[in-house]
Structure formats: structure tokens, C-alpha cells
Amino acid sequence: MNALATCPECGGISKWNPPFYVCSVCGLALRRQEYERMVDKQKEALWEAQEEQNEGTDKKRKRNREYLDWYLGSKK
Ligand SMILES: [Zn+2]
């Protein structure tokens, strides 16, 4: 088990202080399981972001933007 980890919230250094990882920057305290779940989620998000970049998503982003405009406009 690593005594030091990266805070999934702010990227600061989390220290293993049983039974929690405690972030020295933002003070976030996570149990090991919670910590690992958050890191997994973060990795997934990162991976998805990379996927999108690889696809060259200017088009996609534009479509999302248009959809958002439509959505916001339709609410007025
Ligand atoms: Zn933090």
C-alpha cells in the first residue's frame, strides 16, 4: 500500500493515515476503498477525454453546443 497518494479532488498529496487517506491540501479524507473508487472514476474520465480528442471532436463539440443552445432556448 502506498503511504502517499494523489488527492482525486485537488491533486494534492494525500497521506495514508489509517483508515483514511487525508489530503494535505484540501483536507479530503477518504477510506481506501472510496479513494480507489474515485481514482478509478478519474481515470475513466481522463480516458474518455482522450478518446474524444482522438476522434477530433470539433464537430461533436459544435453539435453539443448547438444542442445546448436549443435546449436553453426552448426553456425560455
Ligand atoms: Zn485534496
N, CA, C, O and the ligand as a Tripos MOL2 file, in Angstrom:
@<TRIPOS>MOLECULE
protein
  305   303    77     0     0
PROTEIN
NO_CHARGES

@<TRIPOS>ATOM
      1 N           0.8380   -1.1890    0.0000 N.3       1 MET1
      2 CA          0.0000    0.0000    0.0000 C.3       1 MET1
      3 C           0.8810    1.2490    0.0000 C.2       1 MET1
      4 O           1.8420    1.3370    0.7640 O.2       1 MET1
      5 N           0.5610    2.1790   -0.8290 N.am      2 ASN2
      6 CA          1.3320    3.4190   -0.8610 C.3       2 ASN2
      7 C           0.9730    4.3210    0.3120 C.2       2 ASN2
      8 O          -0.2010    4.5070    0.6320 O.2       2 ASN2
      9 N           1.9820    4.8690    0.9370 N.am      3 ALA3
     10 CA          1.7320    5.7770    2.0480 C.3       3 ALA3
     11 C           1.3190    7.1490    1.5290 C.2       3 ALA3
     12 O           0.6480    7.9250    2.2100 O.2       3 ALA3
     13 N           1.7410    7.4160    0.3040 N.am      4 LEU4
     14 CA          1.3760    8.6910   -0.2970 C.3       4 LEU4
     15 C           0.5390    8.4420   -1.5420 C.2       4 LEU4
     16 O           0.7890    7.5130   -2.3100 O.2       4 LEU4
     17 N          -0.4410    9.2810   -1.7160 N.am      5 ALA5
     18 CA         -1.2950    9.1490   -2.8890 C.3       5 ALA5
     19 C          -1.6640   10.5360   -3.3720 C.2       5 ALA5
     20 O          -1.4210   11.5360   -2.6970 O.2       5 ALA5
     21 N          -2.2500   10.5750   -4.5430 N.am      6 THR6
     22 CA         -2.6730   11.8660   -5.0770 C.3       6 THR6
     23 C          -4.1490   12.0810   -4.7830 C.2       6 THR6
     24 O          -4.9810   11.2100   -5.0380 O.2       6 THR6
     25 N          -4.4510   13.2180   -4.2610 N.am      7 CYS7
     26 CA         -5.8390   13.5340   -3.9370 C.3       7 CYS7
     27 C          -6.6570   13.6010   -5.2260 C.2       7 CYS7
     28 O          -6.3100   14.3490   -6.1400 O.2       7 CYS7
     29 N          -7.7370   12.8280   -5.3040 N.am      8 PRO8
     30 CA         -8.5480   12.8500   -6.5240 C.3       8 PRO8
     31 C          -9.3280   14.1510   -6.6750 C.2       8 PRO8
     32 O          -9.8450   14.4590   -7.7490 O.2       8 PRO8
     33 N          -9.4030   14.8960   -5.5990 N.am      9 GLU9
     34 CA        -10.1930   16.1240   -5.6180 C.3       9 GLU9
     35 C          -9.3680   17.3000   -6.1210 C.2       9 GLU9
     36 O          -9.8100   18.0350   -7.0040 O.2       9 GLU9
     37 N          -8.1790   17.4850   -5.5710 N.am     10 CYS10
     38 CA         -7.4080   18.6920   -5.8840 C.3      10 CYS10
     39 C          -6.0190   18.3760   -6.4410 C.2      10 CYS10
     40 O          -5.2880   19.2830   -6.8420 O.2      10 CYS10
     41 N          -5.6540   17.0930   -6.4660 N.am     11 GLY11
     42 CA         -4.3480   16.7360   -6.9930 C.3      11 GLY11
     43 C          -3.2190   16.9180   -6.0000 C.2      11 GLY11
     44 O          -2.0510   16.7270   -6.3390 O.2      11 GLY11
     45 N          -3.5590   17.2860   -4.7760 N.am     12 GLY12
     46 CA         -2.5540   17.4370   -3.7300 C.3      12 GLY12
     47 C          -2.0950   16.0850   -3.2140 C.2      12 GLY12
     48 O          -2.5310   15.0390   -3.6950 O.2      12 GLY12
     49 N          -1.2210   16.1190   -2.2410 N.am     13 ILE13
     50 CA         -0.7000   14.8670   -1.6970 C.3      13 ILE13
     51 C          -1.5680   14.3860   -0.5420 C.2      13 ILE13
     52 O          -1.8130   15.1100    0.4240 O.2      13 ILE13
     53 N          -2.0260   13.1420   -0.6690 N.am     14 SER14
     54 CA         -2.7960   12.5180    0.3970 C.3      14 SER14
     55 C          -1.8940   11.5660    1.1570 C.2      14 SER14
     56 O          -1.1490   10.7890    0.5590 O.2      14 SER14
     57 N          -1.9630   11.6290    2.4560 N.am     15 LYS15
     58 CA         -1.1500   10.7330    3.2650 C.3      15 LYS15
     59 C          -2.0120    9.6500    3.8700 C.2      15 LYS15
     60 O          -3.1410    9.8890    4.2990 O.2      15 LYS15
     61 N          -1.4630    8.4730    3.8930 N.am     16 TRP16
     62 CA         -2.1810    7.3440    4.4770 C.3      16 TRP16
     63 C          -2.1430    7.4780    5.9840 C.2      16 TRP16
     64 O          -1.0970    7.3660    6.6220 O.2      16 TRP16
     65 N          -3.3170    7.7220    6.5250 N.am     17 ASN17
     66 CA         -3.4520    7.9240    7.9640 C.3      17 ASN17
     67 C          -4.6060    7.0360    8.3960 C.2      17 ASN17
     68 O          -5.7440    7.4950    8.4940 O.2      17 ASN17
     69 N          -4.3140    5.7470    8.6580 N.am     18 PRO18
     70 CA         -5.3520    4.7240    8.8050 C.3      18 PRO18
     71 C          -6.5270    5.1860    9.6530 C.2      18 PRO18
     72 O          -6.3130    5.7930   10.7020 O.2      18 PRO18
     73 N          -7.7460    4.9230    9.2390 N.am     19 PRO19
     74 CA         -8.0910    4.2160    7.9950 C.3      19 PRO19
     75 C          -8.3830    5.1440    6.8400 C.2      19 PRO19
     76 O          -9.1620    4.7960    5.9530 O.2      19 PRO19
     77 N          -7.7840    6.3010    6.8280 N.am     20 PHE20
     78 CA         -8.0960    7.2630    5.7730 C.3      20 PHE20
     79 C          -6.8630    7.7080    5.0030 C.2      20 PHE20
     80 O          -5.7450    7.7080    5.5190 O.2      20 PHE20
     81 N          -7.0970    8.0820    3.7710 N.am     21 TYR21
     82 CA         -6.1520    8.9190    3.0560 C.3      21 TYR21
     83 C          -6.5910   10.3480    3.3450 C.2      21 TYR21
     84 O          -7.7360   10.7140    3.0790 O.2      21 TYR21
     85 N          -5.7000   11.1430    3.8800 N.am     22 VAL22
     86 CA         -6.0670   12.5250    4.1850 C.3      22 VAL22
     87 C          -5.2290   13.4530    3.3160 C.2      22 VAL22
     88 O          -4.0000   13.3940    3.3090 O.2      22 VAL22
     89 N          -5.9310   14.3100    2.5850 N.am     23 CYS23
     90 CA         -5.2370   15.2350    1.7020 C.3      23 CYS23
     91 C          -4.6190   16.3570    2.5100 C.2      23 CYS23
     92 O          -5.2730   16.9580    3.3620 O.2      23 CYS23
     93 N          -3.3570   16.6340    2.2380 N.am     24 SER24
     94 CA         -2.6760   17.6870    2.9840 C.3      24 SER24
     95 C          -3.0090   19.0630    2.4330 C.2      24 SER24
     96 O          -2.6720   20.0790    3.0410 O.2      24 SER24
     97 N          -3.6710   19.0970    1.2780 N.am     25 VAL25
     98 CA         -4.0000   20.3840    0.6690 C.3      25 VAL25
     99 C          -5.4370   20.7880    0.9910 C.2      25 VAL25
    100 O          -5.6720   21.8600    1.5490 O.2      25 VAL25
    101 N          -6.4010   19.9310    0.6410 N.am     26 CYS26
    102 CA         -7.7990   20.3170    0.8350 C.3      26 CYS26
    103 C          -8.4330   19.6230    2.0340 C.2      26 CYS26
    104 O          -9.5530   19.9530    2.4230 O.2      26 CYS26
    105 N          -7.7200   18.6630    2.6220 N.am     27 GLY27
    106 CA         -8.2400   18.0270    3.8210 C.3      27 GLY27
    107 C          -9.2200   16.8990    3.5680 C.2      27 GLY27
    108 O          -9.7930   16.3460    4.5070 O.2      27 GLY27
    109 N          -9.4140   16.5560    2.3090 N.am     28 LEU28
    110 CA        -10.3210   15.4690    1.9620 C.3      28 LEU28
    111 C          -9.8380   14.1640    2.5980 C.2      28 LEU28
    112 O          -8.6790   13.7780    2.4430 O.2      28 LEU28
    113 N         -10.7340   13.4960    3.3090 N.am     29 ALA29
    114 CA        -10.3880   12.2180    3.9310 C.3      29 ALA29
    115 C         -11.2120   11.1130    3.2890 C.2      29 ALA29
    116 O         -12.4420   11.1710    3.2650 O.2      29 ALA29
    117 N         -10.5270   10.1150    2.7750 N.am     30 LEU30
    118 CA        -11.2190    9.0330    2.0950 C.3      30 LEU30
    119 C         -10.7220    7.6940    2.6160 C.2      30 LEU30
    120 O          -9.5230    7.4950    2.8160 O.2      30 LEU30
    121 N         -11.6560    6.7840    2.8320 N.am     31 ARG31
    122 CA        -11.2460    5.4200    3.1270 C.3      31 ARG31
    123 C         -10.5980    4.8510    1.8850 C.2      31 ARG31
    124 O         -10.8250    5.3280    0.7740 O.2      31 ARG31
    125 N          -9.7940    3.8310    2.0840 N.am     32 ARG32
    126 CA         -9.0490    3.2530    0.9700 C.3      32 ARG32
    127 C          -9.9540    2.8940   -0.2040 C.2      32 ARG32
    128 O          -9.6580    3.1980   -1.3600 O.2      32 ARG32
    129 N         -11.0570    2.2430    0.1220 N.am     33 GLN33
    130 CA        -11.9930    1.8220   -0.9250 C.3      33 GLN33
    131 C         -12.5430    3.0240   -1.6870 C.2      33 GLN33
    132 O         -12.6010    3.0330   -2.9160 O.2      33 GLN33
    133 N         -12.9460    4.0360   -0.9220 N.am     34 GLU34
    134 CA        -13.5040    5.2320   -1.5530 C.3      34 GLU34
    135 C         -12.4500    5.9110   -2.4090 C.2      34 GLU34
    136 O         -12.7230    6.3890   -3.5100 O.2      34 GLU34
    137 N         -11.2560    5.9390   -1.8790 N.am     35 TYR35
    138 CA        -10.1690    6.5660   -2.6110 C.3      35 TYR35
    139 C          -9.9630    5.8680   -3.9520 C.2      35 TYR35
    140 O          -9.8530    6.5060   -4.9990 O.2      35 TYR35
    141 N          -9.9130    4.5350   -3.8880 N.am     36 GLU36
    142 CA         -9.6640    3.7850   -5.1140 C.3      36 GLU36
    143 C         -10.7920    3.9570   -6.1200 C.2      36 GLU36
    144 O         -10.5690    4.0090   -7.3300 O.2      36 GLU36
    145 N         -12.0160    4.0440   -5.5890 N.am     37 ARG37
    146 CA        -13.1440    4.2340   -6.4850 C.3      37 ARG37
    147 C         -13.0380    5.5880   -7.1830 C.2      37 ARG37
    148 O         -13.2780    5.6920   -8.3860 O.2      37 ARG37
    149 N         -12.6810    6.6150   -6.4290 N.am     38 MET38
    150 CA        -12.5680    7.9470   -7.0210 C.3      38 MET38
    151 C         -11.4510    7.9990   -8.0520 C.2      38 MET38
    152 O         -11.5890    8.6260   -9.1020 O.2      38 MET38
    153 N         -10.3460    7.3360   -7.7440 N.am     39 VAL39
    154 CA         -9.2360    7.3340   -8.6910 C.3      39 VAL39
    155 C          -9.6380    6.6110   -9.9690 C.2      39 VAL39
    156 O          -9.2950    7.0400  -11.0700 O.2      39 VAL39
    157 N         -10.3670    5.5120   -9.8130 N.am     40 ASP40
    158 CA        -10.8430    4.7840  -10.9900 C.3      40 ASP40
    159 C         -11.7290    5.6600  -11.8500 C.2      40 ASP40
    160 O         -11.6000    5.7050  -13.0740 O.2      40 ASP40
    161 N         -12.6320    6.3550  -11.1790 N.am     41 LYS41
    162 CA        -13.5590    7.2150  -11.9000 C.3      41 LYS41
    163 C         -12.7920    8.2870  -12.6510 C.2      41 LYS41
    164 O         -13.0970    8.6110  -13.7990 O.2      41 LYS41
    165 N         -11.7890    8.8290  -11.9730 N.am     42 GLN42
    166 CA        -10.9840    9.8920  -12.5590 C.3      42 GLN42
    167 C         -10.2560    9.3770  -13.7970 C.2      42 GLN42
    168 O         -10.1930   10.0530  -14.8240 O.2      42 GLN42
    169 N          -9.7090    8.1730  -13.6800 N.am     43 LYS43
    170 CA         -9.0080    7.5760  -14.8120 C.3      43 LYS43
    171 C          -9.9510    7.3990  -15.9810 C.2      43 LYS43
    172 O          -9.5960    7.6610  -17.1310 O.2      43 LYS43
    173 N         -11.1610    6.9500  -15.6730 N.am     44 GLU44
    174 CA        -12.1630    6.7530  -16.7140 C.3      44 GLU44
    175 C         -12.4580    8.0600  -17.4290 C.2      44 GLU44
    176 O         -12.5130    8.1210  -18.6580 O.2      44 GLU44
    177 N         -12.6460    9.1030  -16.6340 N.am     45 ALA45
    178 CA        -12.9610   10.4100  -17.2050 C.3      45 ALA45
    179 C         -11.8150   10.8820  -18.0890 C.2      45 ALA45
    180 O         -12.0300   11.4270  -19.1720 O.2      45 ALA45
    181 N         -10.6070   10.6660  -17.6120 N.am     46 LEU46
    182 CA         -9.4270   11.0690  -18.3580 C.3      46 LEU46
    183 C          -9.3650   10.3040  -19.6740 C.2      46 LEU46
    184 O          -9.0730   10.8640  -20.7300 O.2      46 LEU46
    185 N          -9.6400    9.0460  -19.5790 N.am     47 TRP47
    186 CA         -9.5890    8.1780  -20.7480 C.3      47 TRP47
    187 C         -10.6250    8.6150  -21.7700 C.2      47 TRP47
    188 O         -10.3480    8.6790  -22.9680 O.2      47 TRP47
    189 N         -11.8100    8.9110  -21.2850 N.am     48 GLU48
    190 CA        -12.8790    9.3560  -22.1750 C.3      48 GLU48
    191 C         -12.5110   10.6650  -22.8490 C.2      48 GLU48
    192 O         -12.7790   10.8670  -24.0340 O.2      48 GLU48
    193 N         -11.8950   11.5460  -22.0840 N.am     49 ALA49
    194 CA        -11.4810   12.8370  -22.6420 C.3      49 ALA49
    195 C         -10.4640   12.6230  -23.7470 C.2      49 ALA49
    196 O         -10.5000   13.2920  -24.7800 O.2      49 ALA49
    197 N          -9.5520   11.6810  -23.5220 N.am     50 GLN50
    198 CA         -8.5430   11.3910  -24.5330 C.3      50 GLN50
    199 C          -9.1890   10.7960  -25.7730 C.2      50 GLN50
    200 O          -8.8460   11.1530  -26.9010 O.2      50 GLN50
    201 N         -10.1220    9.8890  -25.5520 N.am     51 GLU51
    202 CA        -10.8600    9.2860  -26.6640 C.3      51 GLU51
    203 C         -11.4630   10.3780  -27.5380 C.2      51 GLU51
    204 O         -11.3420   10.3660  -28.7630 O.2      51 GLU51
    205 N         -12.1090   11.3120  -26.8730 N.am     52 GLU52
    206 CA        -12.7680   12.3830  -27.6150 C.3      52 GLU52
    207 C         -11.7720   13.1810  -28.4220 C.2      52 GLU52
    208 O         -12.0360   13.5650  -29.5610 O.2      52 GLU52
    209 N         -10.6190   13.4260  -27.8180 N.am     53 GLN53
    210 CA         -9.5990   14.1800  -28.5290 C.3      53 GLN53
    211 C          -9.1370   13.4150  -29.7530 C.2      53 GLN53
    212 O          -8.9450   13.9900  -30.8240 O.2      53 GLN53
    213 N          -8.9630   12.1250  -29.5850 N.am     54 ASN54
    214 CA         -8.5090   11.2910  -30.6900 C.3      54 ASN54
    215 C          -9.4970   11.3100  -31.8430 C.2      54 ASN54
    216 O          -9.1120   11.2450  -33.0100 O.2      54 ASN54
    217 N         -10.7380   11.3980  -31.5100 N.am     55 GLU55
    218 CA        -11.7560   11.4120  -32.5610 C.3      55 GLU55
    219 C         -11.7900   12.7370  -33.3010 C.2      55 GLU55
    220 O         -12.4270   12.8580  -34.3470 O.2      55 GLU55
    221 N         -11.1100   13.7200  -32.7580 N.am     56 GLY56
    222 CA        -11.1500   15.0470  -33.3650 C.3      56 GLY56
    223 C         -12.5520   15.5920  -33.2830 C.2      56 GLY56
    224 O         -13.2660   15.6620  -34.2830 O.2      56 GLY56
    225 N         -12.9430   15.9770  -32.0860 N.am     57 THR57
    226 CA        -14.3590   16.1920  -31.8230 C.3      57 THR57
    227 C         -14.8230   17.6210  -31.9790 C.2      57 THR57
    228 O         -15.7760   18.0360  -31.3200 O.2      57 THR57
    229 N         -14.1720   18.3810  -32.8340 N.am     58 ASP58
    230 CA        -14.6730   19.7320  -33.0420 C.3      58 ASP58
    231 C         -16.1250   19.6900  -33.4710 C.2      58 ASP58
    232 O         -16.9590   20.4740  -33.0170 O.2      58 ASP58
    233 N         -16.3970   18.7550  -34.3560 N.am     59 LYS59
    234 CA        -17.7600   18.5990  -34.8610 C.3      59 LYS59
    235 C         -18.7090   18.2510  -33.7290 C.2      59 LYS59
    236 O         -19.7800   18.8360  -33.5690 O.2      59 LYS59
    237 N         -18.2700   17.2760  -32.9560 N.am     60 LYS60
    238 CA        -19.1000   16.7980  -31.8580 C.3      60 LYS60
    239 C         -19.3560   17.9240  -30.8600 C.2      60 LYS60
    240 O         -20.4700   18.1090  -30.3720 O.2      60 LYS60
    241 N         -18.2880   18.6690  -30.5730 N.am     61 ARG61
    242 CA        -18.4160   19.7420  -29.6010 C.3      61 ARG61
    243 C         -19.4000   20.7880  -30.1160 C.2      61 ARG61
    244 O         -20.2010   21.3410  -29.3630 O.2      61 ARG61
    245 N         -19.3140   21.0440  -31.4270 N.am     62 LYS62
    246 CA        -20.2070   22.0280  -32.0150 C.3      62 LYS62
    247 C         -21.6590   21.5630  -31.9020 C.2      62 LYS62
    248 O         -22.5630   22.3430  -31.6040 O.2      62 LYS62
    249 N         -21.8480   20.2760  -32.1470 N.am     63 ARG63
    250 CA        -23.1880   19.7210  -32.0680 C.3      63 ARG63
    251 C         -23.7140   19.8390  -30.6340 C.2      63 ARG63
    252 O         -24.8710   20.1950  -30.4080 O.2      63 ARG63
    253 N         -22.8480   19.5350  -29.6840 N.am     64 ASN64
    254 CA        -23.2650   19.6590  -28.2910 C.3      64 ASN64
    255 C         -23.6530   21.0960  -27.9780 C.2      64 ASN64
    256 O         -24.6350   21.3640  -27.2860 O.2      64 ASN64
    257 N         -22.8620   21.9950  -28.5020 N.am     65 ARG65
    258 CA        -23.0790   23.4240  -28.2770 C.3      65 ARG65
    259 C         -24.4420   23.8280  -28.8660 C.2      65 ARG65
    260 O         -25.2270   24.5410  -28.2410 O.2      65 ARG65
    261 N         -24.6860   23.3500  -30.0780 N.am     66 GLU66
    262 CA        -25.9520   23.6860  -30.7120 C.3      66 GLU66
    263 C         -27.1230   23.1110  -29.9400 C.2      66 GLU66
    264 O         -28.1640   23.7460  -29.7730 O.2      66 GLU66
    265 N         -26.9200   21.9080  -29.4840 N.am     67 TYR67
    266 CA        -27.9680   21.2670  -28.7060 C.3      67 TYR67
    267 C         -28.2360   22.0490  -27.4340 C.2      67 TYR67
    268 O         -29.3830   22.2370  -27.0280 O.2      67 TYR67
    269 N         -27.1630   22.4980  -26.8180 N.am     68 LEU68
    270 CA        -27.2960   23.2560  -25.5750 C.3      68 LEU68
    271 C         -28.0560   24.5580  -25.8290 C.2      68 LEU68
    272 O         -28.9380   24.9400  -25.0600 O.2      68 LEU68
    273 N         -27.6960   25.2260  -26.9200 N.am     69 ASP69
    274 CA        -28.3910   26.4670  -27.2610 C.3      69 ASP69
    275 C         -29.8740   26.2150  -27.4620 C.2      69 ASP69
    276 O         -30.7340   26.9640  -26.9990 O.2      69 ASP69
    277 N         -30.1360   25.1170  -28.1800 N.am     70 TRP70
    278 CA        -31.5260   24.7760  -28.4410 C.3      70 TRP70
    279 C         -32.2510   24.4720  -27.1460 C.2      70 TRP70
    280 O         -33.3830   24.9030  -26.9220 O.2      70 TRP70
    281 N         -31.5730   23.7230  -26.3070 N.am     71 TYR71
    282 CA        -32.1700   23.3060  -25.0520 C.3      71 TYR71
    283 C         -32.4600   24.5250  -24.1660 C.2      71 TYR71
    284 O         -33.5410   24.6570  -23.5930 O.2      71 TYR71
    285 N         -31.4690   25.4010  -24.0750 N.am     72 LEU72
    286 CA        -31.6370   26.5850  -23.2340 C.3      72 LEU72
    287 C         -32.6930   27.5150  -23.8420 C.2      72 LEU72
    288 O         -33.5080   28.1100  -23.1370 O.2      72 LEU72
    289 N         -32.6460   27.6190  -25.1820 N.am     73 GLY73
    290 CA        -33.6000   28.4790  -25.8680 C.3      73 GLY73
    291 C         -35.0240   27.9900  -25.7030 C.2      73 GLY73
    292 O         -35.9530   28.7850  -25.5640 O.2      73 GLY73
    293 N         -35.1890   26.6880  -25.7190 N.am     74 SER74
    294 CA        -36.5290   26.1140  -25.6580 C.3      74 SER74
    295 C         -37.1460   26.2770  -24.2750 C.2      74 SER74
    296 O         -38.3470   26.0880  -24.0820 O.2      74 SER74
    297 N         -36.3050   26.6270  -23.3320 N.am     75 LYS75
    298 CA        -36.8150   26.7610  -21.9520 C.3      75 LYS75
    299 C         -37.4000   28.1420  -21.7100 C.2      75 LYS75
    300 O         -38.1830   28.3490  -20.7830 O.2      75 LYS75
    301 N         -37.0020   29.0950  -22.5690 N.am     76 LYS76
    302 CA        -37.4550   30.4610  -22.3430 C.3      76 LYS76
    303 C         -38.9030   30.6400  -22.7780 C.2      76 LYS76
    304 O         -39.4530   31.7350  -22.6590 O.2      76 LYS76
    305 ZN         -7.1310   17.4680   -1.9250 Zn       77 ZN77
@<TRIPOS>BOND
     1     1     2 1
     2     2     3 1
     3     3     4 2
     4     3     5 am
     5     5     6 1
     6     6     7 1
     7     7     8 2
     8     7     9 am
     9     9    10 1
    10    10    11 1
    11    11    12 2
    12    11    13 am
    13    13    14 1
    14    14    15 1
    15    15    16 2
    16    15    17 am
    17    17    18 1
    18    18    19 1
    19    19    20 2
    20    19    21 am
    21    21    22 1
    22    22    23 1
    23    23    24 2
    24    23    25 am
    25    25    26 1
    26    26    27 1
    27    27    28 2
    28    27    29 am
    29    29    30 1
    30    30    31 1
    31    31    32 2
    32    31    33 am
    33    33    34 1
    34    34    35 1
    35    35    36 2
    36    35    37 am
    37    37    38 1
    38    38    39 1
    39    39    40 2
    40    39    41 am
    41    41    42 1
    42    42    43 1
    43    43    44 2
    44    43    45 am
    45    45    46 1
    46    46    47 1
    47    47    48 2
    48    47    49 am
    49    49    50 1
    50    50    51 1
    51    51    52 2
    52    51    53 am
    53    53    54 1
    54    54    55 1
    55    55    56 2
    56    55    57 am
    57    57    58 1
    58    58    59 1
    59    59    60 2
    60    59    61 am
    61    61    62 1
    62    62    63 1
    63    63    64 2
    64    63    65 am
    65    65    66 1
    66    66    67 1
    67    67    68 2
    68    67    69 am
    69    69    70 1
    70    70    71 1
    71    71    72 2
    72    71    73 am
    73    73    74 1
    74    74    75 1
    75    75    76 2
    76    75    77 am
    77    77    78 1
    78    78    79 1
    79    79    80 2
    80    79    81 am
    81    81    82 1
    82    82    83 1
    83    83    84 2
    84    83    85 am
    85    85    86 1
    86    86    87 1
    87    87    88 2
    88    87    89 am
    89    89    90 1
    90    90    91 1
    91    91    92 2
    92    91    93 am
    93    93    94 1
    94    94    95 1
    95    95    96 2
    96    95    97 am
    97    97    98 1
    98    98    99 1
    99    99   100 2
   100    99   101 am
   101   101   102 1
   102   102   103 1
   103   103   104 2
   104   103   105 am
   105   105   106 1
   106   106   107 1
   107   107   108 2
   108   107   109 am
   109   109   110 1
   110   110   111 1
   111   111   112 2
   112   111   113 am
   113   113   114 1
   114   114   115 1
   115   115   116 2
   116   115   117 am
   117   117   118 1
   118   118   119 1
   119   119   120 2
   120   119   121 am
   121   121   122 1
   122   122   123 1
   123   123   124 2
   124   123   125 am
   125   125   126 1
   126   126   127 1
   127   127   128 2
   128   127   129 am
   129   129   130 1
   130   130   131 1
   131   131   132 2
   132   131   133 am
   133   133   134 1
   134   134   135 1
   135   135   136 2
   136   135   137 am
   137   137   138 1
   138   138   139 1
   139   139   140 2
   140   139   141 am
   141   141   142 1
   142   142   143 1
   143   143   144 2
   144   143   145 am
   145   145   146 1
   146   146   147 1
   147   147   148 2
   148   147   149 am
   149   149   150 1
   150   150   151 1
   151   151   152 2
   152   151   153 am
   153   153   154 1
   154   154   155 1
   155   155   156 2
   156   155   157 am
   157   157   158 1
   158   158   159 1
   159   159   160 2
   160   159   161 am
   161   161   162 1
   162   162   163 1
   163   163   164 2
   164   163   165 am
   165   165   166 1
   166   166   167 1
   167   167   168 2
   168   167   169 am
   169   169   170 1
   170   170   171 1
   171   171   172 2
   172   171   173 am
   173   173   174 1
   174   174   175 1
   175   175   176 2
   176   175   177 am
   177   177   178 1
   178   178   179 1
   179   179   180 2
   180   179   181 am
   181   181   182 1
   182   182   183 1
   183   183   184 2
   184   183   185 am
   185   185   186 1
   186   186   187 1
   187   187   188 2
   188   187   189 am
   189   189   190 1
   190   190   191 1
   191   191   192 2
   192   191   193 am
   193   193   194 1
   194   194   195 1
   195   195   196 2
   196   195   197 am
   197   197   198 1
   198   198   199 1
   199   199   200 2
   200   199   201 am
   201   201   202 1
   202   202   203 1
   203   203   204 2
   204   203   205 am
   205   205   206 1
   206   206   207 1
   207   207   208 2
   208   207   209 am
   209   209   210 1
   210   210   211 1
   211   211   212 2
   212   211   213 am
   213   213   214 1
   214   214   215 1
   215   215   216 2
   216   215   217 am
   217   217   218 1
   218   218   219 1
   219   219   220 2
   220   219   221 am
   221   221   222 1
   222   222   223 1
   223   223   224 2
   224   223   225 am
   225   225   226 1
   226   226   227 1
   227   227   228 2
   228   227   229 am
   229   229   230 1
   230   230   231 1
   231   231   232 2
   232   231   233 am
   233   233   234 1
   234   234   235 1
   235   235   236 2
   236   235   237 am
   237   237   238 1
   238   238   239 1
   239   239   240 2
   240   239   241 am
   241   241   242 1
   242   242   243 1
   243   243   244 2
   244   243   245 am
   245   245   246 1
   246   246   247 1
   247   247   248 2
   248   247   249 am
   249   249   250 1
   250   250   251 1
   251   251   252 2
   252   251   253 am
   253   253   254 1
   254   254   255 1
   255   255   256 2
   256   255   257 am
   257   257   258 1
   258   258   259 1
   259   259   260 2
   260   259   261 am
   261   261   262 1
   262   262   263 1
   263   263   264 2
   264   263   265 am
   265   265   266 1
   266   266   267 1
   267   267   268 2
   268   267   269 am
   269   269   270 1
   270   270   271 1
   271   271   272 2
   272   271   273 am
   273   273   274 1
   274   274   275 1
   275   275   276 2
   276   275   277 am
   277   277   278 1
   278   278   279 1
   279   279   280 2
   280   279   281 am
   281   281   282 1
   282   282   283 1
   283   283   284 2
   284   283   285 am
   285   285   286 1
   286   286   287 1
   287   287   288 2
   288   287   289 am
   289   289   290 1
   290   290   291 1
   291   291   292 2
   292   291   293 am
   293   293   294 1
   294   294   295 1
   295   295   296 2
   296   295   297 am
   297   297   298 1
   298   298   299 1
   299   299   300 2
   300   299   301 am
   301   301   302 1
   302   302   303 1
   303   303   304 2
@<TRIPOS>SUBSTRUCTURE
     1 MET1         2 RESIDUE 1 A MET
     2 ASN2         6 RESIDUE 1 A ASN
     3 ALA3        10 RESIDUE 1 A ALA
     4 LEU4        14 RESIDUE 1 A LEU
     5 ALA5        18 RESIDUE 1 A ALA
     6 THR6        22 RESIDUE 1 A THR
     7 CYS7        26 RESIDUE 1 A CYS
     8 PRO8        30 RESIDUE 1 A PRO
     9 GLU9        34 RESIDUE 1 A GLU
    10 CYS10       38 RESIDUE 1 A CYS
    11 GLY11       42 RESIDUE 1 A GLY
    12 GLY12       46 RESIDUE 1 A GLY
    13 ILE13       50 RESIDUE 1 A ILE
    14 SER14       54 RESIDUE 1 A SER
    15 LYS15       58 RESIDUE 1 A LYS
    16 TRP16       62 RESIDUE 1 A TRP
    17 ASN17       66 RESIDUE 1 A ASN
    18 PRO18       70 RESIDUE 1 A PRO
    19 PRO19       74 RESIDUE 1 A PRO
    20 PHE20       78 RESIDUE 1 A PHE
    21 TYR21       82 RESIDUE 1 A TYR
    22 VAL22       86 RESIDUE 1 A VAL
    23 CYS23       90 RESIDUE 1 A CYS
    24 SER24       94 RESIDUE 1 A SER
    25 VAL25       98 RESIDUE 1 A VAL
    26 CYS26      102 RESIDUE 1 A CYS
    27 GLY27      106 RESIDUE 1 A GLY
    28 LEU28      110 RESIDUE 1 A LEU
    29 ALA29      114 RESIDUE 1 A ALA
    30 LEU30      118 RESIDUE 1 A LEU
    31 ARG31      122 RESIDUE 1 A ARG
    32 ARG32      126 RESIDUE 1 A ARG
    33 GLN33      130 RESIDUE 1 A GLN
    34 GLU34      134 RESIDUE 1 A GLU
    35 TYR35      138 RESIDUE 1 A TYR
    36 GLU36      142 RESIDUE 1 A GLU
    37 ARG37      146 RESIDUE 1 A ARG
    38 MET38      150 RESIDUE 1 A MET
    39 VAL39      154 RESIDUE 1 A VAL
    40 ASP40      158 RESIDUE 1 A ASP
    41 LYS41      162 RESIDUE 1 A LYS
    42 GLN42      166 RESIDUE 1 A GLN
    43 LYS43      170 RESIDUE 1 A LYS
    44 GLU44      174 RESIDUE 1 A GLU
    45 ALA45      178 RESIDUE 1 A ALA
    46 LEU46      182 RESIDUE 1 A LEU
    47 TRP47      186 RESIDUE 1 A TRP
    48 GLU48      190 RESIDUE 1 A GLU
    49 ALA49      194 RESIDUE 1 A ALA
    50 GLN50      198 RESIDUE 1 A GLN
    51 GLU51      202 RESIDUE 1 A GLU
    52 GLU52      206 RESIDUE 1 A GLU
    53 GLN53      210 RESIDUE 1 A GLN
    54 ASN54      214 RESIDUE 1 A ASN
    55 GLU55      218 RESIDUE 1 A GLU
    56 GLY56      222 RESIDUE 1 A GLY
    57 THR57      226 RESIDUE 1 A THR
    58 ASP58      230 RESIDUE 1 A ASP
    59 LYS59      234 RESIDUE 1 A LYS
    60 LYS60      238 RESIDUE 1 A LYS
    61 ARG61      242 RESIDUE 1 A ARG
    62 LYS62      246 RESIDUE 1 A LYS
    63 ARG63      250 RESIDUE 1 A ARG
    64 ASN64      254 RESIDUE 1 A ASN
    65 ARG65      258 RESIDUE 1 A ARG
    66 GLU66      262 RESIDUE 1 A GLU
    67 TYR67      266 RESIDUE 1 A TYR
    68 LEU68      270 RESIDUE 1 A LEU
    69 ASP69      274 RESIDUE 1 A ASP
    70 TRP70      278 RESIDUE 1 A TRP
    71 TYR71      282 RESIDUE 1 A TYR
    72 LEU72      286 RESIDUE 1 A LEU
    73 GLY73      290 RESIDUE 1 A GLY
    74 SER74      294 RESIDUE 1 A SER
    75 LYS75      298 RESIDUE 1 A LYS
    76 LYS76      302 RESIDUE 1 A LYS
    77 ZN77       305 GROUP 0 **** ****
